[in-house]
Amino acid sequence: MPEEIPNQRAGIERIVGIDLGTTNSLIAYMEGDKPVVIPGVDGSNLVPSIVALDPVDPTVENPRPTVTVGNSARRALIENPERAVYSVKRLMGRGLEDVQDELKLFPFRLADDIEPGEVLRIRLGDKHFTPSEISAYILRQLKRNAERYFGAEVTKAVITVPAYFNDAQRQATRDAGRMAGLDVLRLVNEPTAAALAYGLDRAKEGIIAVYDLGGGTFDISILKLNDGIFEVIATNGDTHLGGDDIDNLLLAVALDEIRNEHNIDLRQQPDAIQALRKAVIEAKIILSTEPVAKLDIELPDGARYQREIPREVYEQLIQPVLARTAGPCKQALADAGITPDQIEELVLVGGSTRIPAVTKLVDEIFQLSARGKKSHTELNPDEVVALGAAVQASILAGSSTATEELLLLDVTPLSLGIEALGGVVAKIIQRNSTIPASATEHFTTGVDGQTNVAIHVLQGERELAADCRSLARFDLKGIPPMQAGLPRIEVKFLIDANGILQVTAREQRSGLQSQIEVKPTYGLTDEQVETMILDSFDHAETDFEARQLIEARLEADTILSAVEKAPASPAWQLISEEEKSTIEGARLHLEAVKPSGTLETIRKATTALDQATRNFAEKMMEAAVSGAMRGKTMQTASEDLGDAVSAPHPFAPAEFK
Amino acid sequence: MSESPLCWSCQSVLPASPLLCPNCGKVQPPSATEYFQTLGLERKLNLDTAALEKEFHRLSRRLHPDRFARATPEEQQWSLANTALLNDAYRTLRDPLQRTEYLLKLEGLEIGEEHAGKGKTRQPPADLLEEVFDLNMQLEEMRMNRKLGEDDPALQTDLTNARTRFESLLATVDADIATKGAEWDAGDAAARDQAAKSMAALLDRRRYLRNLVRDVNEVLTA
C-alpha cells in the first residue's frame, strides 16, 4: 500500500507511462534507472478497464455525473449493469458499420441515433459517452493513482496503443488523454514499448521480434537493435484478435452443448451468459497450467451442465484463433526481408501468451527450440508494456542516465494513400516507413474557375478505395480562379512520431497558402474534444491539495453508500459476525474522519474499509451469479440488441488480459 | 537562401540546407533540399550503405522529435519536419532501385508509375512480346481451371518454369542497372546523359517484369 508518499525532488515534473489496455490499464514511471508500476488505492497494479456511472442522488438538483473505475466498478456492475461498460478499446476510433461483430459478442449499448460515419456513443444509464470519454475516465483514475503516489500533480504522459492501430484509433486515444487533463507527449506502439522495457538492462544488438497477444489485439513487430537505437523494421497485426476471441469461442461451444443436452437456450439470458463466460474464462486460465479443467454450472431448471475439458480438446478448439496470428508474423518477416532464423531474440507480451499452445506456435513460426533458443518472458507480460511506456517517458523527459542513449525509431503500420480516378488508391507513404514520414503531392483543377479540390485520404493495403479505411476528406479551398489545370496545389502529408497524419497545402502559382478544411471520417473535432474535457478539470487551477481532499471525500462517499446497502444483500448472511463488526468499525471510523480529517487519514480509513469489505464483495458477486442462473435476481435490461449478449460481465479476473 | 545562412541560435555560418547547426547542434528551420544533400552525400549511385546507416543513426539521435519534447514549439516543428525529411531520404537512398529512380528524377527524367499509364496493361518490351503473349494465355487458362476446380499439372509446371525464366530476366535487368549506374558515376556529362536514358528504359522494363512475376505468383498461390 502506498500509504507513505515517496519523497520527491521539487520542481521536476514527472512524465508517466500509461498502458491503456482492452482488459486492464496500468500507469508506470521511471524510479531512478528502473521503471516501476504505480499501484492503485487497493494495492493492485492493474486497473480493470471498466467504467460505471454512479447512481444519481435524487435529492440533488442537476447532479454532475460521477463514475467509478476499475475494481470498484465491478461491484457497481452487479447492482446496475446497464450503467457499466468494459472492453471499450474495441470501439475507439470506429464507426457503426465497423463494430457490428463486436455488438454480437459484447454487451455494448449504443445510442439509437448514431448515423453511419459518426463517432459512436455508448449508453450508460440515461447518459451518452463517446469511447474517448470512457477511456478518459480510466486515464483520469490512473492519473489520480499516480498523483496520490507522488503527492504531486501529473499532467504529462506517454500512452501506448496497438502497433496496428490506424490514424482514427490513435487520434481517439490522444483525445481521451486530453479529456483526462493529460498532455499526451507521445503515443508509443505497445510491442515497441515492450522491446524498450526488455532492452533497457541488456544493451543488446541484433534483430528481435515482439509477439503481443493481449485481450483484444494482436501485434507482431520486428526490430533491429543497434547501440541504443531501437529501429522497427516491420510491424503487422490484427486489432480484433485476442483472448476475448478464445473466451467467445469457448462460450459458444458451451451454449451449443447446453442447448443440445438440456434443451435450454441460454442465448437470450444475458445474466446466465455472463456467468457462463466467467466459468469458461476460469477454465481457460486453468488450462494454461493443468491438463484438464472442469465446468460445473447450475442451469435455470436446476439441472447441472458438467463438462471436463482436456487440454488437447481445448487446444484443438482454439487452434483456428491462434493460427490467425501466423499470417501477420509471416507478412512482417517478408516485409522486413528476413527469414525466421535471423530473429535472435523473441519477446512475448500480453496475457494470452501464457497459453502453452501460443508459445508452441511461436516456437514453430520462429524456429526457436530448433535453434536452441527460448522466448523471453522474464518481465510480467501484463506489465511489460506499461514499463516500456515509462522508459519512453524518461527518454522524452531526459530525466535518467539509463535512457539518455536510447532512441526509438518506429514505423507506420499501414500504407497511406489518396483516392485517384476510378476509385483506385494511389499509395503515397508505404507501410513500414520510419516515422515521421512525409509525401508531397500536386493537384490541379478540372474545370475553369474551380476554387476547391476535394482529396480523400485512406489507410490500408488494398487496391480500391472502398476496401481501405477512410481517414479524412480534405477540402482544399480558396484556390484562386484560373483556367482548368493551371493551379498547382502542393499538398504535404506528414505522419508524425505518434503515427498521426498532418496535412498542409499551398497553391504554388499564386503562392497562396490554401485554406484547408479537414473533416475526419471517424474523429472528433478540436471543438468537440474541448467540450468533453472532464468536468473536474474545469477547475484545474484550484489548489491541488484541496482537489485531492475533495476527491478523497468523494471516494469515501462512494464506498460508504455501498456499505450502507450491504446488510440488505443476501451475501451479508454469508460472512461471519466477526467480519461484520470489523466492517462496521471501519465504516464508523471513515464516517467520523470524513468531514474534518486530513487527506491521509481519510485515505487510510477508505482503504481500511475497502479491505474489510473485500471478502463480502466477492461473496456478493458470487451470490448474484448463481442467483442469475436461477433467474431470481434483477430484471435483465429490457433493451435487447438483437441476439447479442447484452449484459456486462464483471468477472474477467484482473490478472488476465 | 540568397546569402550564406546563419544559425538562428549561435550565428555561425551554415552549410547549404542544414538539418542541424554543425557548431551548436541546434535544429534549423526546414529549407528545401534534396536527399543526397540531406545525408551529406555526393550525387552518386554507388554508395556505402553501412556508412549511410551510421550517418542516419547519428543524425536521428540529435534530430528526432523525442529529443525535443522540452524544446520550444517552433523547434519541435522543425525537428518534426527535418526528421521526416531525413527518414524519407534514408528510405529512398538505401534501396538501390529507389535511389536510381530518385536520381533520374533529379536529373529531369520522367520515371515511375505515374508516367507509365496507371492501371492499364502496358506494352511489353519488344523482345518479350511473344513470350508474354503465351504467358498471358497460360495465366488465363490457369485462372479458368481454378474457377472450375480443375487441375492441370503440366500447366502448373509451365507456369513455374515461366516464373523462373522471368525472375532470371529480372536479375539481369538489376545487374544492367548497376553497370549503367557505375557508368553514370564515372562519366562526363554526355556519358551520364546516355547512362541515365538507359537506366530509365531498364527501370521501365524492370517494372513490367516485376508485375509479370507478381501475376504468376498470384495465380500459382491462389
Chai-1 contact restraints between the chains, C-beta under 6 A:
chainA,res_idxA,chainB,res_idxB,connection_type,confidence,min_distance_angstrom,max_distance_angstrom,comment,restraint_id
A,L185,B,A69,contact,1.0,0.0,6.0,A-B,restraint_1
A,I229,B,H57,contact,1.0,0.0,6.0,A-B,restraint_2
A,I395,B,D66,contact,1.0,0.0,6.0,A-B,restraint_3
A,L396,B,D66,contact,1.0,0.0,6.0,A-B,restraint_4
A,L396,B,A69,contact,1.0,0.0,6.0,A-B,restraint_5
A,L407,B,R61,contact,1.0,0.0,6.0,A-B,restraint_6
A,L407,B,H64,contact,1.0,0.0,6.0,A-B,restraint_7
A,T434,B,N87,contact,1.0,0.0,6.0,A-B,restraint_8
A,P436,B,L80,contact,1.0,0.0,6.0,A-B,restraint_9
A,P436,B,T83,contact,1.0,0.0,6.0,A-B,restraint_10
A,P436,B,A84,contact,1.0,0.0,6.0,A-B,restraint_11
A,A437,B,A84,contact,1.0,0.0,6.0,A-B,restraint_12
A,A437,B,N87,contact,1.0,0.0,6.0,A-B,restraint_13
A,S438,B,A84,contact,1.0,0.0,6.0,A-B,restraint_14
A,S438,B,D88,contact,1.0,0.0,6.0,A-B,restraint_15
A,L494,B,A84,contact,1.0,0.0,6.0,A-B,restraint_16
A,D496,B,L80,contact,1.0,0.0,6.0,A-B,restraint_17
A,A497,B,P65,contact,1.0,0.0,6.0,A-B,restraint_18
